Amino acid sequence: MSTPAPAAAPAAAPDQQQPAFRRVFGFIGGAVANTVATFIILVVAAFVARHVLDNKNTIAKTHSPEVVQARMLARFEAGSVIPPVRKSHIDRPDVVAMLEGVLRPKEMTRYPVVVGETGCGKTSAVLDAIRPNRTGIVYHIVKSEVLVSVPGLLAGSLAFEPNQFKFADAYLVDRGATLKDKPAEEPFKSWEALVADLEIVAAQFKAKHGHPATLVIDAVDMIAKKGPELLHVIQDFAKSAADANLLNVVLVTSDGSTLPALKESSAMTRARVVEVGDLTDQQAVTYLVRRDIHEDLAKRAVAEIAGGRLILLNNLADDLQFKTVEQISTQLSIQTADSLQDVIDYSEMHNATSAVHKSLCDLTHGALHIDIVHRALGKDLTKKLLATNINILAYHPNDTYTLHSRHVQRSVSTLLNCTRP
């Protein structure tokens, strides 16, 4: 009897087959997934790299030195856009004629510094002088920005856009500029980068048009308050541009008390200082009448409060709608008295025999030379009176001081009884 054949081994259960299957196909699937992912990454990277390269090449072309300079030249040739005059605008032909000579000098041997007390209408007069023919003049006004942004905002007025793919240091090297012993930090790097091309553009403008272009920087007192070192660098540039008859750089300061800071720079010896004063009384009355103030009331307000100070006239045009001249005068007198008493000892101020009292009373009648004021008040007190919230003193280019405005003159005279013998 034959022995039966051994039974075949039972087939592996499905759950015993899956691990091997999964290992094989999982490996294949993982390899495929990795390959696909790598391919996608490479494609994306190539696309991004190409996009960045194209963008860089495009910007490099549109921000090349030649294009940057062409934009700046076009800005000078077009001139800055000046806003239209308002209905209440007052013509000042003598002041405008003087400023037109400053903006377009026949001979450029010095750089101009235009001085005018805050609110005297100086900026309006400068714009009036530019408006009839703005070709060749770029106007920029400094505002309350942080110091490091000053060159960048000026660059915007000049249409200056350097290649953004270059750091400031590299750009300076490319343009052959140096930092001229100043620290390699902002805002000096940005200023030097701007000046490097500005000098080239100024030369191009002069060669093309036969006369220098003009750059007006208004309210440089805002720079002086935050960083006189940058102001001195700007002064140095203005001086060197004038010496080379290359570019007429006009610095406008909205406060005469900035003059001492300007004079700290040796470049001030090459400055031509001109002053813009207040409106005449008749011009002031006309201004208020155009602001819908009755002529008789306007005359009294000008005589007793504002004089020709445009900022005061502007305030009066609003205040006189609901206040009397007496109410406004009383309010201003209180403010003036508070400012004086904050910085001057009461006994010194009210003692008729004191030098302080006598000097203040003398100032109610007109200007005093700087030496007289400094001897009577001292330099420290003089500085404090220049810096009070309600300005007491005003400093002028001819080295004289006056009281800041007509209402201050009247307030001081009344407060100290300066009319008594």
DONULUM-912219 format. One record per residue (C-alpha): residue number from 1; x, y, z. Coordinates in Angstrom, 1 decimal. Layout:
<recs>
<rec resi="NUM" px="X" py="Y" pz="Z"/>
...
</recs>
This chain:
<recs>
<rec resi="1" px="0.0" py="0.0" pz="0.0"/>
<rec resi="2" px="1.5" py="3.3" pz="-1.1"/>
<rec resi="3" px="2.1" py="6.1" pz="1.3"/>
<rec resi="4" px="-0.1" py="9.1" pz="0.6"/>
<rec resi="5" px="1.6" py="12.3" pz="-0.7"/>
<rec resi="6" px="2.1" py="14.9" pz="1.9"/>
<rec resi="7" px="-0.5" py="17.7" pz="1.9"/>
<rec resi="8" px="0.5" py="21.0" pz="0.3"/>
<rec resi="9" px="1.4" py="23.8" pz="2.8"/>
<rec resi="10" px="-1.5" py="26.0" pz="3.3"/>
<rec resi="11" px="-1.4" py="29.4" pz="1.5"/>
<rec resi="12" px="-0.3" py="32.4" pz="3.6"/>
<rec resi="13" px="-3.2" py="34.4" pz="5.0"/>
<rec resi="14" px="-3.8" py="37.8" pz="3.5"/>
<rec resi="15" px="-2.7" py="39.6" pz="6.6"/>
<rec resi="16" px="0.6" py="37.8" pz="6.4"/>
<rec resi="17" px="1.2" py="38.9" pz="2.7"/>
<rec resi="18" px="0.5" py="42.6" pz="3.1"/>
<rec resi="19" px="3.8" py="43.6" pz="5.0"/>
<rec resi="20" px="6.0" py="42.4" pz="2.1"/>
<rec resi="21" px="3.7" py="44.0" pz="-0.4"/>
<rec resi="22" px="3.7" py="47.2" pz="1.4"/>
<rec resi="23" px="7.5" py="47.2" pz="1.8"/>
<rec resi="24" px="8.0" py="46.7" pz="-1.9"/>
<rec resi="25" px="5.4" py="49.1" pz="-3.2"/>
<rec resi="26" px="5.9" py="51.6" pz="-0.3"/>
<rec resi="27" px="9.6" py="51.9" pz="-1.3"/>
<rec resi="28" px="8.7" py="52.4" pz="-4.9"/>
<rec resi="29" px="5.9" py="54.9" pz="-4.0"/>
<rec resi="30" px="8.2" py="56.8" pz="-1.6"/>
<rec resi="31" px="11.0" py="57.0" pz="-4.2"/>
<rec resi="32" px="8.5" py="58.3" pz="-6.8"/>
<rec resi="33" px="7.1" py="60.8" pz="-4.3"/>
<rec resi="34" px="10.5" py="62.0" pz="-3.4"/>
<rec resi="35" px="11.5" py="62.3" pz="-7.1"/>
<rec resi="36" px="8.3" py="64.3" pz="-7.9"/>
<rec resi="37" px="8.7" py="66.5" pz="-4.8"/>
<rec resi="38" px="12.4" py="67.2" pz="-5.8"/>
<rec resi="39" px="11.3" py="67.9" pz="-9.4"/>
<rec resi="40" px="8.7" py="70.4" pz="-8.2"/>
<rec resi="41" px="11.1" py="72.1" pz="-5.9"/>
<rec resi="42" px="13.7" py="72.4" pz="-8.7"/>
<rec resi="43" px="11.0" py="73.8" pz="-11.1"/>
<rec resi="44" px="9.8" py="76.3" pz="-8.5"/>
<rec resi="45" px="13.4" py="77.2" pz="-7.6"/>
<rec resi="46" px="14.3" py="77.7" pz="-11.2"/>
<rec resi="47" px="11.1" py="79.8" pz="-11.8"/>
<rec resi="48" px="11.9" py="82.0" pz="-8.7"/>
<rec resi="49" px="15.5" py="82.3" pz="-9.6"/>
<rec resi="50" px="14.6" py="83.3" pz="-13.2"/>
<rec resi="51" px="12.0" py="85.8" pz="-11.9"/>
<rec resi="52" px="14.4" py="87.3" pz="-9.4"/>
<rec resi="53" px="17.1" py="87.5" pz="-12.1"/>
<rec resi="54" px="14.8" py="89.1" pz="-14.6"/>
<rec resi="55" px="13.5" py="91.5" pz="-11.9"/>
<rec resi="56" px="17.1" py="92.3" pz="-10.9"/>
<rec resi="57" px="18.1" py="92.9" pz="-14.5"/>
<rec resi="58" px="15.1" py="95.0" pz="-15.1"/>
<rec resi="59" px="15.7" py="97.2" pz="-12.1"/>
<rec resi="60" px="19.4" py="97.3" pz="-12.8"/>
<rec resi="61" px="18.5" py="98.7" pz="-16.2"/>
<rec resi="62" px="15.9" py="101.1" pz="-14.9"/>
<rec resi="63" px="18.0" py="102.2" pz="-12.0"/>
<rec resi="64" px="21.4" py="102.4" pz="-13.8"/>
<rec resi="65" px="23.4" py="105.6" pz="-13.1"/>
<rec resi="66" px="22.5" py="106.9" pz="-16.6"/>
<rec resi="67" px="18.8" py="106.4" pz="-16.0"/>
<rec resi="68" px="18.9" py="107.8" pz="-12.5"/>
<rec resi="69" px="20.7" py="110.9" pz="-13.8"/>
<rec resi="70" px="18.2" py="111.2" pz="-16.7"/>
<rec resi="71" px="15.3" py="111.3" pz="-14.2"/>
<rec resi="72" px="17.0" py="113.9" pz="-12.1"/>
<rec resi="73" px="17.8" py="116.0" pz="-15.1"/>
<rec resi="74" px="14.2" py="115.8" pz="-16.2"/>
<rec resi="75" px="13.0" py="116.9" pz="-12.8"/>
<rec resi="76" px="15.2" py="120.0" pz="-12.9"/>
<rec resi="77" px="14.1" py="120.8" pz="-16.4"/>
<rec resi="78" px="10.4" py="120.5" pz="-15.5"/>
<rec resi="79" px="10.8" py="122.2" pz="-12.1"/>
<rec resi="80" px="8.8" py="121.4" pz="-9.0"/>
<rec resi="81" px="5.0" py="121.6" pz="-9.1"/>
<rec resi="82" px="3.9" py="124.7" pz="-7.1"/>
<rec resi="83" px="0.3" py="124.9" pz="-5.8"/>
<rec resi="84" px="-1.9" py="127.7" pz="-7.1"/>
<rec resi="85" px="-2.5" py="130.8" pz="-5.0"/>
<rec resi="86" px="-5.5" py="131.1" pz="-2.7"/>
<rec resi="87" px="-8.2" py="133.7" pz="-2.8"/>
<rec resi="88" px="-6.7" py="135.5" pz="0.2"/>
<rec resi="89" px="-3.3" py="135.7" pz="-1.4"/>
<rec resi="90" px="-1.4" py="139.0" pz="-1.0"/>
<rec resi="91" px="1.1" py="140.1" pz="-3.7"/>
<rec resi="92" px="4.5" py="141.2" pz="-2.3"/>
<rec resi="93" px="6.3" py="142.5" pz="-5.4"/>
<rec resi="94" px="9.4" py="143.8" pz="-3.7"/>
<rec resi="95" px="9.9" py="140.6" pz="-1.7"/>
<rec resi="96" px="9.2" py="138.4" pz="-4.7"/>
<rec resi="97" px="11.6" py="140.4" pz="-6.9"/>
<rec resi="98" px="14.4" py="140.0" pz="-4.3"/>
<rec resi="99" px="13.8" py="136.3" pz="-4.1"/>
<rec resi="100" px="13.7" py="135.9" pz="-7.9"/>
<rec resi="101" px="17.3" py="137.3" pz="-7.8"/>
<rec resi="102" px="18.2" py="134.7" pz="-5.1"/>
<rec resi="103" px="16.7" py="131.9" pz="-7.2"/>
<rec resi="104" px="18.3" py="132.9" pz="-10.5"/>
<rec resi="105" px="21.4" py="134.9" pz="-9.6"/>
<rec resi="106" px="23.3" py="136.7" pz="-12.4"/>
<rec resi="107" px="26.6" py="135.7" pz="-10.8"/>
<rec resi="108" px="26.8" py="132.8" pz="-8.3"/>
<rec resi="109" px="29.7" py="133.5" pz="-6.0"/>
<rec resi="110" px="27.9" py="132.5" pz="-2.8"/>
<rec resi="111" px="25.1" py="130.3" pz="-1.7"/>
<rec resi="112" px="21.9" py="132.0" pz="-0.4"/>
<rec resi="113" px="20.4" py="131.6" pz="3.1"/>
<rec resi="114" px="16.9" py="133.0" pz="3.3"/>
<rec resi="115" px="15.8" py="133.9" pz="6.8"/>
<rec resi="116" px="12.4" py="134.8" pz="8.1"/>
<rec resi="117" px="10.6" py="134.4" pz="11.4"/>
<rec resi="118" px="8.1" py="131.6" pz="11.7"/>
<rec resi="119" px="4.8" py="132.8" pz="10.2"/>
<rec resi="120" px="6.1" py="135.8" pz="8.3"/>
<rec resi="121" px="5.0" py="134.4" pz="4.9"/>
<rec resi="122" px="8.4" py="133.5" pz="3.8"/>
<rec resi="123" px="7.6" py="130.2" pz="2.3"/>
<rec resi="124" px="4.6" py="131.7" pz="0.4"/>
<rec resi="125" px="6.9" py="134.4" pz="-1.0"/>
<rec resi="126" px="9.5" py="131.8" pz="-2.1"/>
<rec resi="127" px="6.8" py="129.8" pz="-3.9"/>
<rec resi="128" px="5.5" py="133.1" pz="-5.5"/>
<rec resi="129" px="9.0" py="133.7" pz="-6.8"/>
<rec resi="130" px="9.2" py="130.2" pz="-8.3"/>
<rec resi="131" px="5.7" py="130.0" pz="-9.7"/>
<rec resi="132" px="6.1" py="132.2" pz="-12.9"/>
<rec resi="133" px="9.0" py="130.1" pz="-14.2"/>
<rec resi="134" px="9.8" py="126.9" pz="-12.3"/>
<rec resi="135" px="12.1" py="125.5" pz="-15.0"/>
<rec resi="136" px="15.4" py="124.6" pz="-13.5"/>
<rec resi="137" px="14.2" py="124.9" pz="-9.9"/>
<rec resi="138" px="13.5" py="122.0" pz="-7.5"/>
<rec resi="139" px="11.8" py="122.9" pz="-4.3"/>
<rec resi="140" px="11.9" py="120.7" pz="-1.1"/>
<rec resi="141" px="10.5" py="121.5" pz="2.3"/>
<rec resi="142" px="11.8" py="119.7" pz="5.4"/>
<rec resi="143" px="9.1" py="118.5" pz="7.8"/>
<rec resi="144" px="9.1" py="116.9" pz="11.2"/>
<rec resi="145" px="10.6" py="113.7" pz="9.9"/>
<rec resi="146" px="13.4" py="111.8" pz="11.7"/>
<rec resi="147" px="16.8" py="112.9" pz="10.9"/>
<rec resi="148" px="17.9" py="109.7" pz="9.0"/>
<rec resi="149" px="15.0" py="110.2" pz="6.5"/>
<rec resi="150" px="16.0" py="113.7" pz="5.4"/>
<rec resi="151" px="18.2" py="112.6" pz="2.5"/>
<rec resi="152" px="15.7" py="110.1" pz="1.3"/>
<rec resi="153" px="12.8" py="112.5" pz="1.2"/>
<rec resi="154" px="15.0" py="115.1" pz="-0.5"/>
<rec resi="155" px="15.9" py="112.4" pz="-3.0"/>
<rec resi="156" px="12.2" py="111.9" pz="-3.7"/>
<rec resi="157" px="11.8" py="115.6" pz="-4.6"/>
<rec resi="158" px="14.8" py="115.1" pz="-7.0"/>
<rec resi="159" px="13.4" py="111.9" pz="-8.5"/>
<rec resi="160" px="16.5" py="110.1" pz="-7.3"/>
<rec resi="161" px="16.1" py="106.4" pz="-7.2"/>
<rec resi="162" px="19.4" py="104.5" pz="-7.0"/>
<rec resi="163" px="19.7" py="100.8" pz="-7.8"/>
<rec resi="164" px="18.0" py="99.0" pz="-4.9"/>
<rec resi="165" px="20.2" py="95.9" pz="-5.4"/>
<rec resi="166" px="23.3" py="97.9" pz="-4.3"/>
<rec resi="167" px="24.1" py="98.7" pz="-0.8"/>
<rec resi="168" px="25.0" py="102.3" pz="-0.1"/>
<rec resi="169" px="28.7" py="101.6" pz="0.3"/>
<rec resi="170" px="28.9" py="99.8" pz="-3.0"/>
<rec resi="171" px="26.9" py="102.5" pz="-4.7"/>
<rec resi="172" px="29.3" py="105.1" pz="-3.4"/>
<rec resi="173" px="32.3" py="103.2" pz="-4.6"/>
<rec resi="174" px="30.6" py="102.8" pz="-8.1"/>
<rec resi="175" px="30.0" py="106.6" pz="-8.2"/>
<rec resi="176" px="33.5" py="107.4" pz="-7.0"/>
<rec resi="177" px="32.2" py="109.2" pz="-3.9"/>
<rec resi="178" px="33.7" py="109.3" pz="-0.4"/>
<rec resi="179" px="32.3" py="110.0" pz="3.0"/>
<rec resi="180" px="34.6" py="112.9" pz="3.5"/>
<rec resi="181" px="35.7" py="112.0" pz="7.1"/>
<rec resi="182" px="32.1" py="111.6" pz="8.2"/>
<rec resi="183" px="31.0" py="108.3" pz="10.0"/>
<rec resi="184" px="29.9" py="105.6" pz="7.6"/>
<rec resi="185" px="26.4" py="105.6" pz="8.9"/>
<rec resi="186" px="23.0" py="107.2" pz="8.1"/>
<rec resi="187" px="22.1" py="109.8" pz="7.2"/>
<rec resi="188" px="25.5" py="110.6" pz="5.8"/>
<rec resi="189" px="25.8" py="107.6" pz="3.4"/>
<rec resi="190" px="22.4" py="108.4" pz="1.8"/>
<rec resi="191" px="23.4" py="112.0" pz="1.5"/>
<rec resi="192" px="26.7" py="111.2" pz="-0.2"/>
<rec resi="193" px="25.0" py="108.7" pz="-2.6"/>
<rec resi="194" px="22.5" py="111.5" pz="-3.5"/>
<rec resi="195" px="25.2" py="114.1" pz="-4.0"/>
<rec resi="196" px="27.4" py="111.9" pz="-6.1"/>
<rec resi="197" px="24.7" py="111.9" pz="-8.9"/>
<rec resi="198" px="23.4" py="115.4" pz="-8.1"/>
<rec resi="199" px="26.8" py="116.9" pz="-9.0"/>
<rec resi="200" px="26.8" py="115.1" pz="-12.3"/>
<rec resi="201" px="23.3" py="116.2" pz="-13.1"/>
<rec resi="202" px="24.0" py="119.8" pz="-12.2"/>
<rec resi="203" px="26.9" py="119.8" pz="-14.6"/>
<rec resi="204" px="24.7" py="118.3" pz="-17.3"/>
<rec resi="205" px="22.0" py="120.9" pz="-16.8"/>
<rec resi="206" px="24.5" py="123.8" pz="-16.9"/>
<rec resi="207" px="26.2" py="122.4" pz="-20.0"/>
<rec resi="208" px="22.8" py="122.1" pz="-21.7"/>
<rec resi="209" px="21.1" py="125.3" pz="-20.6"/>
<rec resi="210" px="24.1" py="127.6" pz="-20.0"/>
<rec resi="211" px="23.3" py="128.5" pz="-16.4"/>
<rec resi="212" px="23.2" py="126.6" pz="-13.1"/>
<rec resi="213" px="20.0" py="124.9" pz="-11.8"/>
<rec resi="214" px="18.6" py="125.8" pz="-8.3"/>
<rec resi="215" px="17.8" py="123.5" pz="-5.4"/>
<rec resi="216" px="15.7" py="125.1" pz="-2.6"/>
<rec resi="217" px="15.7" py="123.3" pz="0.8"/>
<rec resi="218" px="13.1" py="125.0" pz="3.0"/>
<rec resi="219" px="12.8" py="124.8" pz="6.8"/>
<rec resi="220" px="16.4" py="123.7" pz="7.4"/>
<rec resi="221" px="15.8" py="124.8" pz="11.0"/>
<rec resi="222" px="14.1" py="121.4" pz="11.4"/>
<rec resi="223" px="17.4" py="119.8" pz="10.6"/>
<rec resi="224" px="19.3" py="122.1" pz="12.9"/>
<rec resi="225" px="17.1" py="121.1" pz="15.8"/>
<rec resi="226" px="17.7" py="117.4" pz="15.3"/>
<rec resi="227" px="21.2" py="117.2" pz="14.0"/>
<rec resi="228" px="23.3" py="120.2" pz="13.2"/>
<rec resi="229" px="26.1" py="118.0" pz="11.8"/>
<rec resi="230" px="24.0" py="117.0" pz="8.8"/>
<rec resi="231" px="23.0" py="120.7" pz="8.3"/>
<rec resi="232" px="26.7" py="121.6" pz="8.3"/>
<rec resi="233" px="27.4" py="118.8" pz="5.7"/>
<rec resi="234" px="24.6" py="120.3" pz="3.5"/>
<rec resi="235" px="26.2" py="123.8" pz="4.0"/>
<rec resi="236" px="29.5" py="122.4" pz="2.9"/>
<rec resi="237" px="27.9" py="121.1" pz="-0.3"/>
<rec resi="238" px="26.1" py="124.4" pz="-0.9"/>
<rec resi="239" px="29.4" py="126.2" pz="-0.6"/>
<rec resi="240" px="31.4" py="123.9" pz="-2.8"/>
<rec resi="241" px="28.6" py="124.0" pz="-5.5"/>
<rec resi="242" px="28.7" py="127.8" pz="-5.4"/>
<rec resi="243" px="32.5" py="127.9" pz="-5.6"/>
<rec resi="244" px="32.3" py="125.7" pz="-8.7"/>
<rec resi="245" px="29.4" py="127.7" pz="-10.1"/>
<rec resi="246" px="27.7" py="124.3" pz="-10.4"/>
<rec resi="247" px="24.4" py="124.5" pz="-8.5"/>
<rec resi="248" px="22.6" py="127.2" pz="-6.7"/>
<rec resi="249" px="21.6" py="125.6" pz="-3.3"/>
<rec resi="250" px="19.2" py="127.9" pz="-1.5"/>
<rec resi="251" px="18.8" py="127.2" pz="2.3"/>
<rec resi="252" px="15.6" py="128.6" pz="3.8"/>
<rec resi="253" px="15.3" py="128.8" pz="7.6"/>
<rec resi="254" px="12.0" py="129.4" pz="9.3"/>
<rec resi="255" px="13.5" py="130.8" pz="12.4"/>
<rec resi="256" px="16.2" py="133.5" pz="12.8"/>
<rec resi="257" px="17.4" py="131.7" pz="16.0"/>
<rec resi="258" px="18.8" py="129.0" pz="13.7"/>
<rec resi="259" px="21.4" py="131.5" pz="12.4"/>
<rec resi="260" px="23.8" py="130.8" pz="15.3"/>
<rec resi="261" px="23.8" py="127.1" pz="14.4"/>
<rec resi="262" px="24.4" py="127.9" pz="10.7"/>
<rec resi="263" px="27.3" py="130.2" pz="11.7"/>
<rec resi="264" px="29.0" py="127.4" pz="13.6"/>
<rec resi="265" px="30.0" py="126.0" pz="10.1"/>
<rec resi="266" px="33.0" py="127.6" pz="8.3"/>
<rec resi="267" px="30.9" py="127.3" pz="5.1"/>
<rec resi="268" px="28.8" py="130.2" pz="6.4"/>
<rec resi="269" px="31.6" py="132.6" pz="5.4"/>
<rec resi="270" px="30.5" py="131.9" pz="1.8"/>
<rec resi="271" px="26.8" py="132.4" pz="2.5"/>
<rec resi="272" px="24.7" py="135.4" pz="1.3"/>
<rec resi="273" px="22.0" py="136.0" pz="3.9"/>
<rec resi="274" px="18.8" py="137.7" pz="3.0"/>
<rec resi="275" px="15.7" py="138.3" pz="5.2"/>
<rec resi="276" px="12.0" py="138.1" pz="4.5"/>
<rec resi="277" px="10.1" py="140.4" pz="6.9"/>
<rec resi="278" px="6.4" py="140.8" pz="7.7"/>
<rec resi="279" px="3.7" py="142.2" pz="5.5"/>
<rec resi="280" px="3.2" py="145.9" pz="5.6"/>
<rec resi="281" px="0.2" py="147.1" pz="7.7"/>
<rec resi="282" px="-1.8" py="147.9" pz="4.6"/>
<rec resi="283" px="-1.1" py="144.4" pz="3.1"/>
<rec resi="284" px="-2.1" py="142.9" pz="6.4"/>
<rec resi="285" px="-5.4" py="144.8" pz="6.4"/>
<rec resi="286" px="-6.0" py="143.7" pz="2.8"/>
<rec resi="287" px="-5.4" py="140.1" pz="3.8"/>
<rec resi="288" px="-8.0" py="140.2" pz="6.6"/>
<rec resi="289" px="-10.6" py="142.0" pz="4.4"/>
<rec resi="290" px="-10.2" py="139.2" pz="1.9"/>
<rec resi="291" px="-10.8" py="136.8" pz="4.7"/>
<rec resi="292" px="-14.2" py="138.5" pz="5.3"/>
<rec resi="293" px="-13.2" py="140.8" pz="8.2"/>
<rec resi="294" px="-14.6" py="144.3" pz="8.2"/>
<rec resi="295" px="-12.0" py="146.9" pz="7.3"/>
<rec resi="296" px="-12.3" py="148.9" pz="10.5"/>
<rec resi="297" px="-12.0" py="145.8" pz="12.6"/>
<rec resi="298" px="-9.1" py="144.6" pz="10.5"/>
<rec resi="299" px="-7.2" py="147.9" pz="11.0"/>
<rec resi="300" px="-7.5" py="147.7" pz="14.7"/>
<rec resi="301" px="-6.5" py="144.0" pz="14.9"/>
<rec resi="302" px="-3.4" py="144.7" pz="12.8"/>
<rec resi="303" px="-2.4" py="147.8" pz="14.8"/>
<rec resi="304" px="-2.9" py="146.1" pz="18.2"/>
<rec resi="305" px="-2.2" py="142.4" pz="17.7"/>
<rec resi="306" px="-0.8" py="141.0" pz="14.4"/>
<rec resi="307" px="1.1" py="143.7" pz="12.6"/>
<rec resi="308" px="2.2" py="142.0" pz="9.4"/>
<rec resi="309" px="2.8" py="138.5" pz="10.8"/>
<rec resi="310" px="1.0" py="136.3" pz="8.4"/>
<rec resi="311" px="0.5" py="133.4" pz="10.9"/>
<rec resi="312" px="-1.2" py="135.7" pz="13.4"/>
<rec resi="313" px="-3.3" py="137.2" pz="10.7"/>
<rec resi="314" px="-4.5" py="133.8" pz="9.7"/>
<rec resi="315" px="-5.4" py="133.0" pz="13.3"/>
<rec resi="316" px="-7.2" py="136.3" pz="13.6"/>
<rec resi="317" px="-9.3" py="135.7" pz="10.5"/>
<rec resi="318" px="-10.8" py="132.7" pz="12.4"/>
<rec resi="319" px="-10.8" py="134.1" pz="15.9"/>
<rec resi="320" px="-12.5" py="137.4" pz="15.1"/>
<rec resi="321" px="-15.6" py="135.5" pz="14.0"/>
<rec resi="322" px="-16.4" py="134.8" pz="17.6"/>
<rec resi="323" px="-14.0" py="136.9" pz="19.8"/>
<rec resi="324" px="-13.4" py="140.6" pz="20.2"/>
<rec resi="325" px="-10.1" py="142.3" pz="19.8"/>
<rec resi="326" px="-10.0" py="142.9" pz="23.5"/>
<rec resi="327" px="-10.5" py="139.2" pz="24.3"/>
<rec resi="328" px="-7.8" py="138.1" pz="21.9"/>
<rec resi="329" px="-5.4" py="140.8" pz="23.2"/>
<rec resi="330" px="-6.0" py="139.7" pz="26.8"/>
<rec resi="331" px="-5.4" py="136.1" pz="26.0"/>
<rec resi="332" px="-2.1" py="136.8" pz="24.2"/>
<rec resi="333" px="-0.9" py="139.1" pz="27.0"/>
<rec resi="334" px="-1.5" py="136.4" pz="29.6"/>
<rec resi="335" px="0.5" py="133.9" pz="27.5"/>
<rec resi="336" px="3.3" py="136.4" pz="27.0"/>
<rec resi="337" px="3.4" py="137.2" pz="30.7"/>
<rec resi="338" px="3.5" py="133.5" pz="31.6"/>
<rec resi="339" px="6.4" py="132.9" pz="29.1"/>
<rec resi="340" px="8.4" py="135.8" pz="30.6"/>
<rec resi="341" px="7.8" py="134.7" pz="34.2"/>
<rec resi="342" px="8.9" py="131.2" pz="33.4"/>
<rec resi="343" px="12.4" py="132.3" pz="32.5"/>
<rec resi="344" px="12.9" py="135.7" pz="34.3"/>
<rec resi="345" px="13.0" py="136.3" pz="38.0"/>
<rec resi="346" px="10.0" py="138.5" pz="39.0"/>
<rec resi="347" px="12.0" py="141.1" pz="40.8"/>
<rec resi="348" px="14.5" py="141.4" pz="37.9"/>
<rec resi="349" px="11.7" py="141.8" pz="35.4"/>
<rec resi="350" px="9.6" py="144.4" pz="37.4"/>
<rec resi="351" px="12.4" py="146.4" pz="39.0"/>
<rec resi="352" px="12.6" py="149.5" pz="36.8"/>
<rec resi="353" px="16.3" py="150.0" pz="37.6"/>
<rec resi="354" px="17.4" py="146.5" pz="36.6"/>
<rec resi="355" px="19.2" py="145.9" pz="33.3"/>
<rec resi="356" px="16.7" py="143.2" pz="32.4"/>
<rec resi="357" px="13.7" py="145.6" pz="32.8"/>
<rec resi="358" px="15.4" py="148.4" pz="30.9"/>
<rec resi="359" px="16.5" py="146.2" pz="28.0"/>
<rec resi="360" px="13.0" py="144.7" pz="27.6"/>
<rec resi="361" px="11.5" py="148.2" pz="27.6"/>
<rec resi="362" px="14.0" py="149.4" pz="25.1"/>
<rec resi="363" px="13.1" py="146.5" pz="22.8"/>
<rec resi="364" px="9.4" py="147.6" pz="22.8"/>
<rec resi="365" px="10.7" py="150.7" pz="20.8"/>
<rec resi="366" px="12.8" py="148.9" pz="18.3"/>
<rec resi="367" px="15.8" py="146.7" pz="17.5"/>
<rec resi="368" px="18.9" py="146.4" pz="19.8"/>
<rec resi="369" px="22.3" py="145.2" pz="18.7"/>
<rec resi="370" px="23.3" py="141.7" pz="19.9"/>
<rec resi="371" px="26.1" py="143.0" pz="22.1"/>
<rec resi="372" px="23.7" py="145.3" pz="24.0"/>
<rec resi="373" px="21.2" py="142.5" pz="24.6"/>
<rec resi="374" px="23.8" py="140.0" pz="25.7"/>
<rec resi="375" px="25.3" py="142.4" pz="28.2"/>
<rec resi="376" px="21.9" py="143.3" pz="29.6"/>
<rec resi="377" px="20.2" py="139.9" pz="29.6"/>
<rec resi="378" px="23.2" py="137.5" pz="29.4"/>
<rec resi="379" px="23.5" py="134.8" pz="26.7"/>
<rec resi="380" px="21.7" py="132.1" pz="28.7"/>
<rec resi="381" px="18.6" py="134.2" pz="29.3"/>
<rec resi="382" px="18.7" py="135.4" pz="25.7"/>
<rec resi="383" px="18.6" py="131.8" pz="24.4"/>
<rec resi="384" px="15.7" py="131.0" pz="26.7"/>
<rec resi="385" px="13.7" py="134.0" pz="25.4"/>
<rec resi="386" px="14.3" py="132.8" pz="21.9"/>
<rec resi="387" px="13.0" py="129.4" pz="22.7"/>
<rec resi="388" px="9.8" py="130.2" pz="24.7"/>
<rec resi="389" px="6.5" py="128.8" pz="23.6"/>
<rec resi="390" px="5.3" py="132.3" pz="22.9"/>
<rec resi="391" px="8.4" py="133.7" pz="21.2"/>
<rec resi="392" px="9.7" py="136.8" pz="23.0"/>
<rec resi="393" px="12.8" py="137.6" pz="21.0"/>
<rec resi="394" px="13.6" py="137.5" pz="17.3"/>
<rec resi="395" px="17.1" py="137.4" pz="15.9"/>
<rec resi="396" px="18.0" py="139.1" pz="12.6"/>
<rec resi="397" px="20.9" py="138.7" pz="10.1"/>
<rec resi="398" px="22.2" py="142.2" pz="10.9"/>
<rec resi="399" px="23.0" py="141.0" pz="14.5"/>
<rec resi="400" px="20.1" py="142.7" pz="16.1"/>
<rec resi="401" px="17.2" py="141.5" pz="18.3"/>
<rec resi="402" px="13.6" py="142.7" pz="18.3"/>
<rec resi="403" px="10.6" py="141.6" pz="20.2"/>
<rec resi="404" px="8.9" py="138.9" pz="18.2"/>
<rec resi="405" px="5.7" py="140.5" pz="17.1"/>
<rec resi="406" px="3.4" py="143.5" pz="17.7"/>
<rec resi="407" px="1.3" py="141.9" pz="20.4"/>
<rec resi="408" px="4.5" py="140.9" pz="22.3"/>
<rec resi="409" px="5.6" py="144.5" pz="22.1"/>
<rec resi="410" px="2.3" py="145.8" pz="23.5"/>
<rec resi="411" px="2.1" py="143.0" pz="26.1"/>
<rec resi="412" px="5.7" py="143.7" pz="27.4"/>
<rec resi="413" px="5.1" py="147.4" pz="27.4"/>
<rec resi="414" px="1.9" py="147.0" pz="29.4"/>
<rec resi="415" px="3.2" py="144.3" pz="31.8"/>
<rec resi="416" px="6.4" py="146.3" pz="32.7"/>
<rec resi="417" px="4.8" py="149.7" pz="32.5"/>
<rec resi="418" px="7.4" py="150.8" pz="30.1"/>
<rec resi="419" px="5.8" py="154.2" pz="29.4"/>
<rec resi="420" px="6.4" py="155.5" pz="32.9"/>
<rec resi="421" px="9.4" py="157.8" pz="33.4"/>
</recs>
